[in-house]
Amino acid sequence: MTVIRPYGDTTGDGMVQTSFTLPVPPGPRAEGAALQLAGKMGIHPAMVVHSHGIGEGFTFFVVYGSVTHLVDTDEVEVEERDYPLLSPAEVNGAIKARLHRKLVVMGACIGTDAHTVGIDAILNLKGFAGEKGLEYYREMDVANLGAQVTVPELVTRARAARADAVLVSQVVTQKDAHLRNTRELAGAFREAMGEDRPLLVVGGPRFDPAMARDLGVDKVFGRGTTPGEVASYLVSALLPEEIAA
Amino acid sequence: MSARLTLDPGLVARARELAELAAQPVIDLATRHTTVSVERAVLRLAGLEGTDPVTGEGEIPWVNRVVDVVREQVGLEHGVALPVWHAIASGAASSLQDVAEQVGAGTARLAVPTGGDEERAREAALAAVGAGLGRVDAARRRREELVATHGDPPRRPWIYLIVATGDIYEDIPQAQAAARAGADVIAVIRSTGQSLLDYVPEGATRTGYAGTYATQENFRLMRAALDDVCAELGRYVRLTNYASGLCMPEIAALAGLERLDMMLNDAMYGILFRDINPIRTFVDQRFSRMVHARAGIIINTGEDNYLTTADAVDEAHTVTVSQLLNERFAREAGLEDWQLGLGHAFEINPAIHDSFRLELAHAMLARALFPHAPLKWMPPTKHMTGDVFGGYLLDGFFNLAGALTDQGILLVGMMTEAVVTPWLSDRDLALRNVRYVLDAAGGLSEDFAPPPGGFIDRRAHTVLGEAVELLEKITADGLLPAIAQGTFGITKRPADRGKGLDGVVVKAPGHLDPATELMEGRA
């Protein structure tokens, strides 16, 4: 069966729960407005199970109900991981066998973004989700430039260090700053180094992994990416087995 | 007073002694240097406002222009005050504003005075900056009057909420709504780029990223807006901003002039998280803390940040070490214990066994080690995964730990941390969470006494012991080398690198900083 509905406690019941705020004071008219919205969202029948006023002129609602929409799982498109997941020992082994020198990785937060949480989770020895960061990989030479690095500075440093890969994390998304900064990054490397530019990898909780081409970078990682995935990707992109040196 | 851990007094005394030893060389270093921002703060205290309409796009403040030109013409090693007030005392300029205009017109000819001229310039500078410090004193007295009139929040911890739209005119109604909803402290977080700007923007601003620019006018507008709601609410609502980044001394001066009540001010945050040069940071933070001390401002330190990069269990002792160093630097700058909102955070991975007991142990250690400091308790961020339901529970436990361990200032955690900037409903739900916990369990600290030798007591002593060990090492190696080696928050920051280093100047004999002289009571 490829056509499914949400599951509350019975197959096919279509039950969902949602919450939202409307700019109206609480009362019967507010609940009616919430039900109208729920209906337009495809929730029918809908129940406002809770509402309360917030400040003056706002009401918060919790709504339960059955959605009329159907989901066809055959029509779902996802970006499947197209590289094998390697252990740190396998990554080190691949670099040693195929590159004969250390793989140079440079990371930074660019623009005004000061949230180094993402890049630190991937690079710092401490790592993330129980996996050690790239600093732990013996065959990698890792430099974390930290926060608020300018794009020209990153290009200069990456070129001086002969970086094989540049990793950039972006958390702040206000006014699409993450997309703008990433395009600027890609443009600057293209202009400065052309085909010799390092592999460009960006990541952050609000990126869509399918956007790499559009942004002009080689790879986009989204929420929950682990250091092991990044390391495995670097090996597959930079040191593919068939053209190993 | 509620139950507290009883810490080994020998270990506590040793920790403080080591913090003092570690801090002293850095304090000496700070007193031997000045920075462009300290010199600009002197001019701000003397009342120089506004921007040069011609330079750049008209956004460069006069204080920057004057300090740059003094540096070009005579160097900064004597300070900006002597050449500037020499120009005024000798009649070459009619006022401080006139000096700025001459700088703008390119006609200023500045000189370092000697002999009787030096004495006259010195007296004039002290009088001008003294008048500015008088305004800071008046703002402090005004706060004391307003607190006496409206009253302090009825209970601890004070509830601290963040507002950040980028537009001061959007921030104002949001801040007023947050105060009406129960916030005791409003923090207007800054535009993310501001910490690395080497000037303070001017005027009311509407275009920040993930925050609103800290400007004198924005400070004034927001303080006035909160004063309006204080009367309505029957309690004094405090306003917070950030004395950090390259303009720390100037922002501190503006905060003092405009009656801000709390300021983020960490001894090492800029070094570790913004890659600002360590010497620049220590010089700037000493000056800014003296201003805060004078202004009666409560500082908030940034130890919570270490735990966002380092592990909250393995690195718990680095928080304690940083708190001890922050305390030492703060006291040396004249801050009193009631002004020390030392930071710490609830950042232990909730998946590990006994995580809440470990949090309690760390929070109680801070409480016991700094019994008279308000302590700023920061909510979970690192393990807020987007599971808003799990996050709401975690925030509830964070609030409970805060109530149970007598934290002074509680930053309200958002279940949508790391998902979106807080929505109206997120803030409302978060405040409901806090109110429920404080109403239900606010008095529980009275009944809660972890037994000596029990898990919490042992863990607190382990962390304190590790902190003393690390302080021994820092004292032996030196604080600057320790920072260079990545001791705090894993980041490595050598003293000869980092942003803002070119703004650091070694003082010449006879350097005059009228603000510091007056604040230290030397003039």
Contacts between the chains, C-beta under 8 A, distances in Angstrom:
chain1	res1	chain2	res2	distance
A	19	B	425	7.2
A	20	B	425	7.7
A	21	B	423	7.0
A	21	B	424	5.7
A	21	B	425	4.6
A	54	B	181	7.9
A	54	B	424	5.9
A	54	B	425	6.4
A	54	B	428	4.6
A	55	B	177	5.1
A	55	B	180	6.8
A	55	B	181	6.5
A	55	B	424	7.5
A	55	B	428	7.8
A	58	B	424	6.1
A	60	B	425	4.8
A	60	B	428	6.5
A	60	B	429	7.8
A	111	B	193	7.9
A	112	B	191	7.3
A	112	B	192	4.3
A	112	B	193	3.5
A	112	B	196	7.9
A	112	B	209	5.7
A	113	B	192	6.3
A	114	B	192	5.2
A	114	B	195	7.1
A	114	B	273	6.9
A	114	B	274	6.9
A	116	B	273	7.0
A	116	B	309	6.8
A	117	B	308	5.8
A	117	B	309	7.3
A	117	B	381	8.0
A	117	B	382	7.1
A	120	B	309	4.7
A	120	B	490	7.5
A	124	B	309	6.4
A	124	B	490	5.5
A	125	B	490	7.2
A	126	B	309	7.5
A	126	B	310	6.5
A	126	B	311	5.8
A	126	B	490	6.7
A	144	B	491	7.8
A	145	B	275	8.0
A	146	B	273	7.6
A	146	B	275	5.1
A	146	B	491	6.3
A	147	B	273	6.3
A	147	B	274	6.3
A	147	B	275	6.9
A	148	B	192	7.9
A	148	B	193	7.4
A	148	B	195	7.7
A	148	B	196	5.4
A	148	B	274	6.6
A	148	B	275	7.5
A	172	B	192	5.9
A	172	B	209	6.5
A	172	B	210	4.9
A	174	B	166	7.1
A	174	B	209	5.3
A	174	B	210	4.9
A	174	B	421	7.3
A	175	B	209	6.8
A	177	B	209	6.0
A	205	B	386	7.7
A	205	B	418	6.2
A	205	B	419	7.9
A	223	B	386	6.9
